[in-house]
Amino acid sequence: MSLLGELVLDLAWGLGLAGTALAFYAGWRREARWGEVARRIGLVMAPLLTLAVLLLESALLADDFRLIYVAQVSRQTQPLFLKITALWGGQNGSLLFWSWLMSLFLFAAMARADRFPRDLRPFIAGVLLLTQTFFLLLNRFFANPFETFPVPPADGRGLNPLLRHPGMIAHPPLLYLGFVGFTVPYAIVIAALLAGRRDDEWIPLLRRWALVAWLFLSLGLLVGARWAYDVLGWGGYWGWDPVENAALLPWLTGTAFLHSVMVQERRGMLKVWTALLIILTYALVILGTFITRTGVIASVHAFARSAIGGPFLIYVGLVLVGSLALLTARWELLRAENRIEAWLSRETFFLLNNWLFLGIAFAVFWGTFYPMFSELLFNEKLTVGPPYYNQVTGPLFAGLYLLMGVIPFLRWRRTPGASLRLAVGSSAMAGLGAMALARALGVSMPWALVGFGLCAFAGWGTLLDYGLGVRARRRATGEPWPTALARLLARSPRRYGGYLVHLGVVLIGIGVIGSQAYPQETQRTLQLGEALSLGGYRLVYQGIRQYTPATEPDVVVTQAWVRAFDARGNLLADLYPYVLQYDSGESLTPPALRATLKEDLYILLSGWVEGGNRATFKIFINPLVSWIWIGGIVLILGTLVALWPRPTPAPAPQMIRPRLQEEPSIVS
């Protein structure tokens, strides 16, 4: 097993190296036959790495503890689904999983290479194969998942308790798919620069690849936030942890990239922005993988420190220096075909949008890496906590919501002030109304009032655009409202799918503001049968029990029983917070949760005495958190709509004069 796995990695790495060289040679010398060889090498990588993944997965399922990786992340009593997901539960396996997903995207791109302009094909293959080969280099020489023990142990260590949640089935693969997916638009842009293309023929190719990657990365961030909320036991969903930030950074620049592509496609502008943003996105993808896999920055998500940090830093440096040097050399090719004609135009506001996204990305980057720089340069260990991120990024996010409410009413080139004032005025009234309603409901923090107002401002603009479109269609066709809305989406999926994404972002904003502005929290020790009151709830401690699940004999579950009543004494729910204690000495404290559209009641079991006569609970009331998950669903649905292919109109029928003598006989 070990020898075969290493042989497959050796073969894949060697082919990747050869394919990279052949692809760039073919591009520079315009040798189509060598470009075809490189393309076929790209197609071969997927079956080779699929075999490598199957070999490692079979070792995990067979408890083959001769492999060091298997002993690190699995054990004999580990449930089946955890043995399967252990493939990406440790550093070496997760890098192999990354390489495998990369090979699938490489296969998809090479299988559809005829859709790329002929002179770009070898360069696209070269960039993708270079990325593939780098990760195979790590897997073969620095993080070999097939390395063996001289003397294998009788059993393994088992998977980290934090990774045993069902959410871990989806969270890492979704993030990896998002990360890997952005390599394709990066390869297209670099190929266009290398080929010296002046036209925009390649621009439409970018959008779908980038949107697919953005979809997966968005899903990964949402599932990760939910996993943190359900597993980590601190009452929150986003802690500005370095690895969370590492995934957020390419999402920010990738979002700006998608907007920039739209302007280049429509007006032939922001070409430098488009190239710069995808270069930054790709570099941040590699940097994010570096942070997670090397443990260079302390994080609950990061793996232990390892030897792969050096190669990662060298590769990131080469990518940035090489890509920016190429961008500088081709600067004249990216000269805009048009100029901004008026400040009150869609182009201007998209440019502001780019600056705001870059500002947020820089603030997050600086907060993430400043502790590392401080320790390296000044030998000072510092931490940057949520207050920094909230204070610095909050106003920038507010600016994005302001733009989101204005841009739907702007036109390309220039926008008449009178029509804009009328449209934006109605959105402003909605924002002021939301602020007044929030104040009447007890919201007093100025930033929260402004935040709710901006969410209403942005949301009303989106809903108004939908409403006007549906009304116009009903007047033209007489269709009922649901049919008109569905056909409006089908007719212009890019436009209205994008607006649906914006609506999802608005709902997420409402949830974030509510949960950050007015959370309630307490910690109390209760005797058996004793009650406490918090935020209109009366919570009664009913007892405790301990047991060992049949499926996980290495864990002891201590589960408390709490009854939740409202202020009138009506029973709302029976809640069961619990603690998982593993025989490795590690423990996990998942919450008991009662979620409504108004707020979440979130209870943690913090401690207890033997017999359960007394227990300590930490209780949170988190307002409006459910709107984050609802907004996330709307965002994903909107992205799927935007990805939906626009229907191709049927050709108009031609009037043909029939000739009876040429009609076929119905009896022949």
N, C-alpha and C positions, 0 to 999 in steps of 0.2 A: 504493500500500500504506500509506504513512505517513498520507496524508490520510484514507483510509477508516478506518484504525484510530483516528485521533483523533476522527473524526466519530462512530464507534460509542461511544467513551468519553464524548464530549460528550453524546450522546443518553442513554446510561445514567445519567450523573451528573445530568442535568436531570430525567429521570424519577424517579430515586431521591429527589431533593430534593422534587419535587412529591408523590410517593407518601408520603414521611414526613409532610409537612404535612397531607395529606388524611387519613392514618390517625389521627393524633392529634386532628384536628378531629372526625373521625367518632366517635372514642371518647368525647371530652368532650361532644359535642352529641348523641350516640346517633343519628347519621345513618347508617343501614345502607347506603344507596346509595353514599355516599362511601367507606365502609369497603370495599365491594365493588370500587370503582374502585382503591383502594389495593392490595387483594389481587391484582387483575389486573396492576397494575404490577409487583408482586412476582414474578408468574409470567413476565413479559416479560424480567426482568433476566437470567435464565439463558440464553436463546437469544442475547441481545445480547452477553453476555460470552463465550459459547462462540464466537461469530463473532470477537471480538477476540483470543481465545487462538489460534484457527485462523490468523488473519492473522499473528500474531507467529511462530507455529510454522512457517508456510510460508516466512516470511522467513528463519528459521534454517536450514531445509532447503535453501533456494535460495541460501544464502550472499549474502544481500542486505546488503552492508556499507554501504549508504547509511544504514541504521539504526545509530545509535551503540550500542544495546544488543547487536545482533548482532555487531558488531566487538569488543565487550568480552568476550563469552562463547563465541565460536565462531571457527572458521577452516576453510579449505577442506579440509584433510586430517583434520579431526576425524571420528571414527567416527559412524555414523548414530545409534546410541542416545545418544551424548553430545550430538549436536545436538538430539535430542528433549528430553533432560533439562536442556539449557541453558536451557530456558524458565524454570526456577526456580533457575538457577545464579548469577544476579546479582540485585541489589536491585530494579530496575524490573520485571523479568520475574516475580520471585517475588511482588511485591505484586499484579501482575495475576493471577497464579495464585491467590493468596489470595482476591482479589475474585471470581474465577470459582467457586472452591469455596464461598464464601459464597453466591453466587447459586444454587448447587445445593441447599444447605440451605434457603435462602429459598423456592425452588420447592417442595421437599418439604413444608415447613411450610404454605405457602399452598394447595398442592393438597389437603392434608388438613385445611384450616381448619375444616371442619364438625365435627371431633372436639374442637375447643376450645369452651368455653362462649361463647355469643354475645357477651356484653359484653366478653370478653377479646380477641376476634379483631382488632379494629382496633388495639388497643394492641400486641399481639404483632407485627402487621405493621409498626407504626411503629418499634418498637425494632430489628427486623431490618433494615428499610430504612435506618434511621439508621446502623447499623454498615456496611451496604453502601455508603452514600453517602459516609461518611468515607473508606473505602479508595479509592473512585473519585476522590474529591477529591485524594488523594495521587497516584494514578496520572495524573491529568490535569494537575495543576499543579506537582507537586514531583518526581515520579519517572515521567516519561512514557516508556514503552518504545518509542514510535513516533517519538521525536525523531531527526532526521537530521543528517548531516554536511554542511557546505557543499561539501566535496570529499571523497568517500568514499575510504577506503584500499583498497589492492589486496587486502589480506588482514586477518583479524582476529587478536586476541590469543590466543584459545583459552580453554578452560575451565580454571579453577584445578586443578592436579594433584590436590589433596585431594578434589575433587568428581568425579573420573573413575572412581571405584570403583562397581561395580554396585549397592552398597548405597545409593548416592545416588539410584537410581531410586525407591526406596521411602521412605527416611528422611524427607526434607522433606515429601512429600505426606501421609504418615501423621501427622506432627506438625501440619501445617496442618489436616488433617481433624479432629484432636482439638481444636485451638484453635477452629476455626470452629464445631464441633459444640456447644460450650458456650454459644454465643450463643443457641441456641433455649431451653434451660431458663432462662437469664437473662431472656430476653424474656417467658417465661411468668410468672416471679415478679414482674417489674416490672409486667406487665399486671395481675396480680391485685392488687398494691398500688395501682396507679392507679385500678382499678375499685372499690376498697374492698371486696373480697370478704372475708367472714368465714368462709365455709365452706372445706372441703378438697376440693371437687369437682375442682379443678385439679391436686391433688397427684399422682394416678396418671400424669398426662401427663408429669411431670418425669422419672420414673425411666428410661424407655426412651431418651429423647433424651440424657439425661446418661450413661447406660451406654454408648451407642454412641460418644459423644465420648470417654469414658474408655477404651474399647477401643482406639480409634485412637491416642490419646495414649500409652497403654501400649505399643502396638506400635511407635510412633515412638521412644520412649525405649529400648526393647530393641534395635531395629535400629540406632539411633544408637550405643549402647554397643558393639554388635558391630562396627560400622564403625570406631569408634575403636580397638578391639582389633586389627582386621585392617589398618588403614591408617596410623594416626598413628605407630606404631613406637616406643612408649615402654613397652610391656609391660603396660599397663593398659587398662581399659574405662570408667573413670569418673574424671575428674580434678577435679571440682568447678569446672569452667570456667564463667564467667558465663552463657554461652548454654545449657550443660547445665542449670544452675540455673534459668534462665528457663523452660525446659520442665518442670522438676521441680516448680516452685512451684504452677502450676495443677493439676498432678496430685495434689499433697498436699491442697490445699483441695477439689478435686473429689472425692477419695476420702472426705474427711470429710463432704462434702455428700451423697454417696450413702448413707452410714450415717445421717445426720440425717433424710433423707427417709423412711427406713424407720421411724424412731421416730414421725415426724409422721403417717405413713400408718396406723400401728398404734395409737398412743395419743393422737394429737392434741397432741403435745408437741414442744418444740424448734423451734417455728415461726420464732422470731427467728433461731435458729442456721441454719436452712435458708435463709432469705432472705439473711442476712449472708454465708454461705459461697459462695453462687452469685454474689453481687455481687463478693466478693473474687476468685473464680475468673475471672470475666469481666475484671475489671480487670487481673489478673495475665496473662491471655492477651494483652491489648493491650500491657501493659508488656513481656512477653516478646518480642513482635513488635518493639517499640521498641528493645530491647537488641540484637536480632539485626540489624535493618535499619539502625540508625544508627551502629553502631560506637562508641557512647559509652563502652563499657567494653571494654578490650582482651580479645580472645578469638580463638582459632584459627578459630571458626565465624563471627564477625561480619563483616558487609560494611563497606566503607570508610565513613568519616564522611560524612554527607550533610545536605541541607537539610530532611529530613523530621522531624528531632528535635523542633523546636518544635511543629508541629501534633500530633505524638504526645503530647507532654507535656500540651498544652492539653486534648486529648480525654480522656486518662486522668484528669486532674484534674477535668474536668467530669463524667465518669462516676462517679467516687468521690463527689464532693461531692453531685451530684444524687441518686444512688442512696441514699446514707446519709441525706440529708435526707428523702427519701421514706419510707425505713424508719422514721425517727424520727417523722414525721408520722402514720404508720399503725401505730404501736407497739401501740395498744390493740386493733387488729384481730387482732394476732398473739398475743394472750393465750392461754396454754396451756389446753386444755380439761380437762386432768388435771394433777395434781402428782405428783412423785416420792414414793411411799409408803414406800419402804424403801431404804436404801443398798445392800442386797444384791439388786439387781434389774438387769434388762437395760438399762433406761433410764439408770440411774446410770452404768453402765460405758460406754454409748455416749457419754454426756456427757464422761466422762474421755477417751474416744477422740478426741473433737473437740478437747479442750484439747491433747492430745499432738500431733495433726496440726498444729494452729495453732502450737504451740511450735516444731516442726521447721521449719515454713514461715517463721516469723519469724527463726529462727537462720540459715536459708539466705538469706533476703532481706537480713539485716543484713550477712552476710559478703560478699554479692555487691555491695551498693551502698555499703558503708562506704568503700572506696577512692575512689569518685567523690565522696562527701560530703567526705572528708578533703582531696581535691585542691581542691574548690570552696571550702571554708570556711577551710582552713588552708594551702593551697598545698603540701601534703605528699603525695607519691606513695607509696602503700602497696600491698602485695599481701596477700591473705588466702589461705593455702594449705590443702591437705587436712588438716593437723593440727588446725586450728581446727574444721572441719566434723566430723571424726571424733570429736573430744573432746566437742563440744557436742551433736551430734545422736545420737551413739551411745547414751547413756543413755535418750534419748527414744524411739528405735526399740526399745530393750530393753523399755520400758514397753508399747509397742504389741504386741510379741510376747507379753508376759505377759497382756494383755487378750485377745489372740486365742485363748489357751489356756483362758481362763475363760468368756468370753461364750457359747460354745455350750451350756454347762450352766446358764446363768441363765434364769430365767423373767421374763415381764413382771410388773410390779407388785411382787412379792416372791418370794424364793427360800428354801425351807427350808434351814437351815444344814446339817442332817445329810446330806441328799442331795447338796448341793454338796461337802461335805467328802469324801464317798466318790468322786465323779467327779473332782474336782480332785486328790485324793490319788493316783489312778492316773496322772494326767498328771505329777504331781510325781515319782513314782517313775520314769517314763520319762525325765524331765529329768535326774534324778540318775544314772540308768543311763547316759545319753549322756555326761554329764560324766566318769563313771568310765571309760567306754570311750575317750573322747578322751584322758584322762590316761594310760591304759595304752598308747595309740598314740604317746605322746610329746608331747602338747600340754601346755604348762606355763604359758602366759600366763593369768593369772586372767580377764581380760576375754574371751579366746577360749573358755575352759572354760564361763564363764557364758553366753556367746552360744550355744554348741552346746547347752547345757542348755535354754535358753529355746526354741530351735528345736524340740527334741524335745518340750518341754512343749506348745507350740502345735500341733505336728503330730499328737501323740498324741490331743489332744482332738478334732481334726478327724476323724482316722481312727476313733476310738472312736464318734463320732456316726454315721459311715457304717456301721460294723460293727453297731451296735445297730439302725439302720434296716433294713439288709439282713436281719439275723436275724429281726426282727419280721415282715418281709414273707414270708420263707421259711416261718416257722411258720404264717402265715395262709394261704398259697397253695401251699406245697410246691414253689415254683419253685427251679431251680438257682441257685447264687450269681451267675453272670454275668447271668442274666435278671432276677433280683431287683434287682441293682444298676442295670441299665439302666432298669428300670421305676420304680425309686425316683427316678432322675434325671428321668425323663419326668413323673412325677407331681408332683414339687416342684422344678422347675428353678431357681427363684429361690434356695431355701434351699441345695440341694446344689451348684448352680453356684457360689454364694458361698463355700461351704466348699472347693470345688476351687480357687478363686482364693486362698484362705488357704493351702492346701497349696502352691500355686506360690510364694507369698511366703516360706513356710518354706524351700523348696528354694533360692530365691534367697539367703536369709539364710545358709544353710550355705555356699554358694559364696563369698559376700562375706567371711564370717569366715575361711574357709580361705585365700583368696587374699591377705587383708590380714595374717593372723597370721604365716604362715611362707613368704613368697616367698624364693627364692634367686636371686642375681644375680651375674654376673661379666662382666668385659671382658678379652679376651686377644687378642694377636696371634700367629697360628700360621703356621709355615712349611708349605710344601706337604708333606702326609703326616704332619704333626705332630698329636698328639692332646691333648685336655684332658679332665679328669674333673670332674663336678659332679653332686651329688645322685643318685649311682647310675648316671649316664650316662657313657659314654665317647664323645667326639665327635671325629671325624677329618676334617681339612680335605683335600679331594680335588682341588680346582682351581677355576678360574674361567673364565667366557666372557662375551663381549660380543656383542650383536646388536641390530638395529633391526627391530621388528615390521613386517610388511607393512601392517597396519591402522593403525599410528601412526608414520609416518615422521619425526615431530618428536621422538621419544624414543629414547634409547640405554639398553638394559637391560644391567646388569652383574650376572651371576648366579653365585653361589658354589655349590659342591657340598659338603655335609657329610653324613657317614654317622654315624648314631646307633646305638650298641651298649649293651646292658645290662651289668650287672656281671659276668655270666657269659660275655660275648663274643658274645651272640646279636645279630644285626642286627635293629634295631627299625624303622628307616626311613631312606630317603634324603631329605634335606631341602635345599631350594634357596632360601635367602634371596637377595634381590636389591635393587638400587637402580635407580630410574627417573630418568634425567637428561634434562630437557626443554631444547629449544634456546632457551627463554626464560630459562634460567639457574636455574629451579626444579628441585627434586628431591624424591623420595619414597622412603621406605625401608620397604616392607611386609615383614613377618616370614615366616619359614618356621615352620610350626606342626605339632606332633604332639600331638593332644588325646586324653586318656583320662578316664575318670570320676575317676581319682585325681589327675591333674595334667596341666598343659600344659607341653610343652617348646617354648620360644619363642625363636627365633634371629634376630638382626638382623645384616646386613652393614654394618659401620661404616666400613670403609676397606680399601684394597688398594694394592699397587704394580703398576706396569705389567708385564704378563706373568703376573701371578697367583702369583708365587713366595711371596708373603706377603700375608695378609689379616687384618683385625681384626674380631672378632665380639663382639657383646653378647648375652649369653645369660640368659634368665629361666626359672626353674621356678616356675610359678604353680599352687599346689594348689587342687583342687576347682572351678576356673573353669567346667568343663562343667555343673556343677549350676545355675549362673546361667541358662544357655540352656535347660536342661531345665525349670527352674522357670518361666521365661518362657513356654515352650510350654504348660505346665500352667495358668498364669494366664490365657492367652488362651483356651484351651479352656473353662476354667471360666466366663469371661465370656460366651462364646458359648452355653454351656448356660443361664446365667442370663437371656440374652436370648431363649431359645427360648420360644415362646408356650405357656402352660399349656393342656393339652387341655381342651376344654369337654365335660363329660359329656353324653351323649345323653339326651334326655328319656325318662322312664319310659314304656313303652308303655301305652296306655289299653285297657282291656277293652271291646271293641265287640261287641255281639251281632249276628251276621250275619243279614241278611234275604235269603233266596234269590231273591226276586222282583226284587231290585235288582242282582243280580250280572250282569255283562255276559256275553254269549254268546261262547264261544271260537271260533265260526265266523263271526261277523258282521264 
